[in-house]
Amino acid sequence: MASPTVDRRTVLARLTRLAPGLAAFVHYRREDLRHDIVAGVCVASVALPVGVAYAELAGFNPAIGLYSCLWPLVAYALFGTSRQLIVGPDAATCALIAASLTPLAAPGSDAYLALSMTLAFVAGLICIAAGLIGLGACADFLSRPILTGFMNGIAISIALGQVGKLLGFRIETTGIIRPFIEIVEKVGQTHLPTLAVGLGAFALLVALPKAAPRVPTALATLAIAACVVGLFSLDSHGVRTIGAVPAGLPWFTVPRIPFNKLDTLVVDAAGIALISFCSAMLTARSFAARNRYEIDDDREFAAIGAANIVSALTQGFAISGADSRTAMNDMAGGRTQLASLVAAATIGLVLVFLTKPLQYVPTPALGAVLVMAAVSLVDLATLRTLWRESRGEFFICVSATLGVVLFGSLKGILLAVVLALFRFIRLVARPPCEVLGTVEGMKGFHSIARHANARQTPGLCLFRFNAPIVFFNARHFKLSAINAINATVPAPRWFVLDAIAVTSLDVTGRRVVEELREELARRGVTFVLAGRRTQRLEWRERHGLSQVVDEQLHFPTLRTAVRAFHTKQQADSQPDSQM
């Protein structure tokens, strides 16, 4: 009979496989407690104003933003593998929610909230399913240029969307050109007290980090703005405030799924799931590398899904990883997932006891916070780097930005992904090909195109094709090889293909290699392979097929192939020397 200790260990092992965050609490170190408590309170101080502001951005009552900050933190702490990542409302996710739901229901209405809960629930299910089938690696396919361009576009869209709140009038159009024209036409309707509050908030957001770097800037700005509104009764003079925020914790509620709109919501939820996960993964990977530990991509996918489902069940909206709050957690010394629980508890206390002061927070101050958040999203450094290093990726980055601004978030990211796929196909379909030679003072073999003093061995053509040889680039391989042979002077006796660079070979590729071998044989040129010899022999034995190249003409490395060529040349010249 198994001992109770063994049973407990078995149960614990199974639970930690399901909820990896539990391991951090089971093996919690007392010396981490003080750091996690301080970090959790600091995270909450940033999350509170951001949650209210992003709720406004997504078209919700401020309380919904706080609900979306609360229980998802608890869910991620249990199911996530990152020690620092903080989840919650995110600018890109909120912009996607607004873009998805505004055509379906009026922002702020009960129908709008019901649709948002369904959207978060479906996005969560998609994330969990993707994690279970091992799609965590899909984060690698949204490249840094795409995400940079996407975030820059979101930043521009957010900033434009707040201009009306800062000037005191509503902007009806979307995009970038039409809102700009509308702003110019309505600038005479500017409400001066509203503009004054907004400018004052901007001044605080700029000055406070320098004057009091330890004070949470956004929270202090909104608190000061609320005090000014309350003291001078600015709300009675036309300055909009967020209004009454209901006190208390959110009830668990199963969302009512509108099946007549489910097809539209599933598509939008898939986009939100992908962007939320990829954004969270970039943040989680960055802080994991900084703190020297590893995270599990697939478990992270499932954890983001669990957090979204919990948000949906507690009257919240879709969430993601939050860069600023994660950075605050790390800067404040957060060491484990307990910091997320402390942050959630702090937000819960505010919801229960401190909601009354929130009603005085002015909308223009929230607009200023969102504009500053948007400015922080803009990444000009990466744009400059891309311009210097890769004009193609710079073009993809700018296309993502313009796509988001001109066509909306989902269409913009889709455009950028399509462009990236086309570029990937072009790179693989037309990879760089190199004729190799030796360079004095350098080991190995190097491209004669990149080294002016590279020297080819007479009678030998060393050729490197930097890609797998498959159906969509096989013809390009053959033509490039023939051109290399034609350009080699004197005409080569051996053509040596560097097989190390050829990572795979499909049926079409094998057929084209055979055709090249036969054509070279008609010219009196021997086709030789260098590298991957063991792999080719194992493949031939497994499939029982004829070999493309004779085993005697397949060498382990380029150097052994060149030595064999010299040995054959010497052997061929010996009978002549004896005559």
Secondary structure, DSSP 8 states (H G I E B T S, - for coil): ---HHHHHHHHHHHHHHH-TTHHHHHT--GGGHHHHHHHHHHHHHHHHHHHHHHHHHHT--HHHHHHHHHHHHHHHHHH---SS--EE--HHHHHHHHHHHTTTS-TTSHHHHHHHHHHHHHHHHHHHHHHHTTGGGGGGGS-HHHHHHHHHHHHHHHHHHHHHHHHTS-----SSHHHHHHHHHHGGG--HHHHHHHHHHHHHHHHHHHH-TTS-HHHHHHHHHHHHHHHHTGGGGT--B------S----------GGGHHHHHHHHHHHHHHHHHHHHHHHHHHHHHTT----HHHHHHHHHHHHHHHHHTT----EE-HHHHHHHHHTT--STHHHHHHHHHHHHHHHH--GGGGG-BHHHHHHHHHHHHHHH--HHHHHHHHHH-HHHHHHHHHHHHHHHHH-HHHHHHHHHHHHHHHHHHHHHS--EEEEEB-TT--S-EETTT-TT-B--TTEEEEEE-S-B-TTTHHHHHHHHHHHHHHSSS--SEEEEEGGG---B-HHHHHHHHHHHHHHHHHT-EEEEES-HHHHHHHHHHHT---SS-GGGEESSHHHHHHHHHHHHHHHHHHHHH-
